[in-house]
């Protein structure tokens, strides 16, 4: 049919893209690498959660020396977060790329977990401090009166804040580690 000057015949309707096929192809090509990345991110997040729990216990302590140490460690985590991922990766590479130690470190994922922790460990420091700061003064005073500063007593009284701190640290560091391609590429 003649539609007149400058008009083309109508185009046939486009079919929907095959998203399922693309996802299957992606899975076939990158399944192993994706699972490895998720596993390494989980390991880094688990270590960060342990760091957060340890710092939170130190912040909750009545001992001045432990709180000073928690200050120093938290500031160190925050300073490490200011380093670009490339510099963190190069620093770890330079520190552990020596003789037999290099073979031992590079034959397992420890170096990558350390790199991810150097990049995202500040989350543990911030959330541990929040955990201690959000504790009602009454609970702290009651523990002081009872002389109950054992880890078990702290767990019983500050469990909600400690659990929130640990789980939030795990989740945030996991997401950051999954998305941190620069560190993984630099260290590998």
C-alpha positions as CSV (number, residue, x, y, z in Angstrom):
1,X,0.0,0.0,0.0
2,X,1.2,3.5,-0.9
3,X,1.4,5.5,2.3
4,X,2.5,8.7,0.6
5,X,5.8,10.5,0.4
6,X,8.1,10.0,3.4
7,X,6.0,7.3,5.0
8,X,7.2,3.7,5.4
9,X,5.2,0.6,5.8
10,X,4.4,-0.3,9.4
11,X,7.1,-2.4,11.0
12,X,6.3,-5.8,12.3
13,X,5.8,-6.1,16.1
14,X,9.0,-6.9,18.0
15,X,9.1,-10.1,20.0
16,X,10.0,-9.9,23.7
17,X,13.7,-10.5,24.5
18,X,14.5,-14.0,25.8
19,X,15.5,-13.1,29.3
20,X,15.3,-16.6,30.6
21,X,17.8,-17.8,27.9
22,X,20.2,-14.9,28.7
23,X,20.1,-15.8,32.4
24,X,20.7,-19.5,31.7
25,X,23.6,-18.6,29.4
26,X,25.0,-16.3,32.1
27,X,24.7,-19.2,34.6
28,X,26.5,-21.6,32.4
29,X,29.4,-19.2,31.8
30,X,29.8,-17.6,35.2
31,X,28.3,-19.9,37.8
32,X,31.6,-21.0,39.4
33,X,32.9,-17.5,39.5
34,X,29.7,-16.1,40.9
35,X,29.5,-18.8,43.6
36,X,33.2,-18.2,44.5
37,X,32.5,-14.4,44.8
38,X,29.4,-15.0,47.0
39,X,31.4,-17.4,49.2
40,X,34.4,-15.0,49.6
41,X,32.0,-12.2,50.4
42,X,30.3,-14.4,53.0
43,X,33.7,-15.2,54.6
44,X,34.7,-11.6,54.7
45,X,31.3,-10.6,56.1
46,X,31.7,-13.3,58.8
47,X,35.1,-12.1,59.8
48,X,33.8,-8.5,59.9
49,X,30.9,-9.6,62.1
50,X,33.3,-11.2,64.5
51,X,35.4,-8.0,64.5
52,X,32.2,-6.0,65.2
53,X,31.2,-8.3,68.1
54,X,34.7,-8.0,69.6
55,X,34.7,-4.3,69.3
56,X,31.2,-4.0,70.8
57,X,32.3,-6.1,73.8
58,X,35.3,-3.8,74.2
59,X,33.1,-0.7,74.0
60,X,30.7,-2.1,76.6
61,X,33.5,-2.8,79.0
62,X,34.0,-0.9,82.2
63,X,37.8,-1.2,81.8
64,X,39.3,2.1,80.5
65,X,42.2,0.2,78.8
66,X,39.7,-1.8,76.7
67,X,37.8,1.3,75.7
68,X,41.0,3.1,74.7
69,X,42.0,0.0,72.6
70,X,38.5,0.0,71.0
71,X,39.1,3.7,70.1
72,X,42.4,3.0,68.5
73,X,41.1,0.0,66.6
74,X,38.0,1.9,65.4
75,X,40.1,4.8,64.2
76,X,42.4,2.4,62.4
77,X,39.4,0.7,60.6
78,X,38.1,4.1,59.6
79,X,41.5,5.2,58.2
80,X,41.8,2.0,56.2
81,X,38.5,2.7,54.7
82,X,39.9,6.0,53.2
83,X,42.4,4.1,51.2
84,X,41.4,3.3,47.6
85,X,40.9,-0.4,46.9
86,X,43.8,-0.4,44.5
87,X,46.2,0.8,47.2
88,X,44.8,-1.7,49.7
89,X,45.3,-4.5,47.2
90,X,48.8,-3.4,46.4
91,X,49.7,-3.1,50.1
92,X,48.5,-6.6,50.8
93,X,50.3,-7.9,47.8
94,X,53.6,-6.2,48.8
95,X,53.2,-7.4,52.4
96,X,52.6,-11.1,51.6
97,X,54.4,-11.6,48.3
98,X,57.6,-13.1,49.7
99,X,59.0,-16.6,49.3
100,X,57.2,-19.5,51.0
101,X,54.7,-17.1,52.6
102,X,53.4,-16.1,49.2
103,X,52.7,-19.6,48.2
104,X,50.8,-20.3,51.4
105,X,48.8,-17.0,51.3
106,X,48.0,-17.1,47.6
107,X,47.0,-20.8,47.6
108,X,43.8,-20.0,49.6
109,X,41.3,-17.1,49.8
110,X,42.8,-15.5,52.9
111,X,44.4,-12.6,51.0
112,X,41.1,-11.7,49.3
113,X,39.2,-11.9,52.6
114,X,41.8,-9.6,54.2
115,X,41.5,-7.2,51.2
116,X,37.7,-7.1,51.5
117,X,38.0,-6.6,55.3
118,X,40.5,-3.7,54.8
119,X,38.0,-2.1,52.5
120,X,34.8,-2.7,54.5
121,X,35.9,-3.2,58.1
122,X,34.9,0.4,59.0
123,X,31.3,-0.9,59.1
124,X,32.2,-3.1,62.0
125,X,33.8,-0.2,63.9
126,X,30.9,2.1,63.3
127,X,28.2,-0.4,64.2
128,X,30.1,-1.6,67.3
129,X,30.3,1.9,68.6
130,X,26.6,2.4,67.9
131,X,25.8,-0.8,69.8
132,X,27.6,0.5,72.9
133,X,26.2,4.1,72.6
134,X,22.7,2.9,72.2
135,X,22.7,0.9,75.4
136,X,20.5,2.5,78.1
137,X,22.6,3.8,80.9
138,X,20.4,1.9,83.4
139,X,21.6,-1.4,82.0
140,X,25.2,-0.4,82.2
141,X,24.7,0.8,85.8
142,X,22.9,-2.4,86.8
143,X,25.8,-4.5,85.3
144,X,28.2,-2.3,87.3
145,X,26.3,-2.8,90.5
146,X,26.2,-6.6,90.0
147,X,29.9,-6.7,88.9
148,X,28.7,-8.6,85.9
149,X,31.0,-7.8,83.1
150,X,31.6,-11.3,81.9
151,X,30.8,-11.9,78.2
152,X,27.8,-14.0,79.3
153,X,26.4,-11.2,81.4
154,X,26.9,-8.7,78.6
155,X,25.2,-11.1,76.2
156,X,22.2,-11.4,78.5
157,X,21.7,-7.7,78.9
158,X,22.8,-6.3,75.6
159,X,21.8,-9.1,73.3
160,X,19.4,-7.1,71.0
161,X,22.0,-4.5,70.3
162,X,24.8,-7.0,69.9
163,X,22.7,-9.1,67.5
164,X,21.7,-6.1,65.5
165,X,25.3,-4.9,65.3
166,X,26.5,-8.4,64.2
167,X,23.8,-9.1,61.7
168,X,23.9,-5.6,60.2
169,X,27.7,-5.8,59.8
170,X,27.4,-9.1,58.1
171,X,24.8,-7.9,55.7
172,X,26.5,-4.6,54.8
173,X,30.0,-6.1,54.4
174,X,28.6,-8.9,52.3
175,X,27.0,-6.5,49.9
176,X,30.1,-4.3,49.8
177,X,32.4,-7.3,49.2
178,X,30.3,-8.7,46.4
179,X,30.4,-5.4,44.6
180,X,34.1,-4.8,45.2
181,X,35.6,-5.9,41.9
182,X,38.7,-3.6,42.1
183,X,40.1,-5.4,45.2
184,X,39.5,-8.8,43.8
185,X,41.1,-8.0,40.5
186,X,44.1,-6.3,42.1
187,X,44.9,-9.1,44.6
188,X,44.3,-11.9,42.1
